[in-house]
Amino acid sequence: MTESCIQIEQLTKKFNKKTILNEITLDIPCAKITGLLGPSGAGKTTLIKQIAGMDTSDQGHIYVLSKKMPSLDIIHRIGYMAQSDALYNELSAYDNLDFFAQLYGLKGKIKKQRIYEVIELVDLTADLRKKVSKYSGGMKRRLSLAIALVHQPEILLLDEPTVGIDPVLRQSIWSELEILSNQGTTIIVTTHVMDEAEKCHQLAMLRNGRIIAFDTPNKLLENTETKSIEEAFLYYGGVKA
Ligand SMILES: Nc1ncnc2c1ncn2[C@@H]1O[C@H](COP(=O)(O)OP(=O)(O)OP(=O)(O)O)[C@@H](O)[C@H]1O
């Protein structure tokens, strides 16, 4: 049995009396890439924010690294990349990274070294001193990813990290996620891109705020006798392919 680093128990979240997350129970394995797959409006962002401890639930609990969320002790052990970039546009990429690295307690040589490592990883070294206001949308996504990684978090929560990123860099980001998970990082990534879903070690399929399936991509295909994750999703969603 794989150890789990995040436990979600009977989690329900409502907005204006509308149920957005409906009694979600999930055990997210440690040191694996878990994908949250679902159509627009399924509740992926709402769920990832709950895991990050950014919002309260109406019912149920979340434990991250054995601590009940929200927990201030855990927040610095999480790297969170939101769907919309939270960057300081009037600062350079370096200064943005420097600011967030300091918030996470990095100092001196180690801080500088990590800034250069993560900026290289997202292929922005040449634009490090450029103001973020002059960045394209894809460059901003890459910088947001670098910020989420700068303090080497044990838990990495990525909300649609590769939107607007070209296929070559997307590949290298996925290779890096694979390396990080091999090194022990627990990663959750939301996506509605099916070929990215196949790269995840575990996939949680979310529809109308409910988990309709949770397994490895291979098992999901096997169990539904389908040839693609998209077909498997339709099967679990009640639309027989
Ligand atoms: N703060 C809020 N107030 C009211 N409704 C909200 C709020 N946040 C999200 N919702 C609603 O909750 C539902 C789920 O939204 P959420 O952003 O979690 O979906 P998603 O699966 O991440 O979609 P997408 O792939 O488009 O990002 C939507 O109907 C959305 O309008």
The ligand as an ORCA input file, in Angstrom:
! r2SCAN-3c Opt
* xyz 0 1
  N     -15.601     32.381     -5.078
  C     -16.600     31.835     -5.744
  N     -17.862     32.270     -5.624
  C     -18.886     31.698     -6.279
  N     -18.747     30.656     -7.133
  C     -17.515     30.186     -7.322
  C     -16.374     30.749     -6.651
  N     -15.260     30.041     -7.038
  C     -15.693     29.108     -7.909
  N     -17.033     29.188     -8.078
  C     -17.858     28.304     -8.926
  O     -17.502     26.976     -8.635
  C     -17.542     26.167     -9.810
  C     -16.226     25.426     -9.962
  O     -15.201     26.362    -10.261
  P     -13.686     25.925    -10.366
  O     -12.910     27.154    -10.706
  O     -13.298     25.174     -9.155
  O     -13.736     24.932    -11.612
  P     -12.542     24.321    -12.486
  O     -12.822     22.877    -12.617
  O     -11.236     24.704    -11.873
  O     -12.757     25.049    -13.891
  P     -11.686     25.587    -14.977
  O     -11.110     24.358    -15.631
  O     -12.518     26.399    -15.904
  O     -10.674     26.381    -14.217
  C     -17.875     27.111    -10.962
  O     -19.252     26.995    -11.222
  C     -17.547     28.478    -10.405
  O     -18.348     29.471    -10.980
*
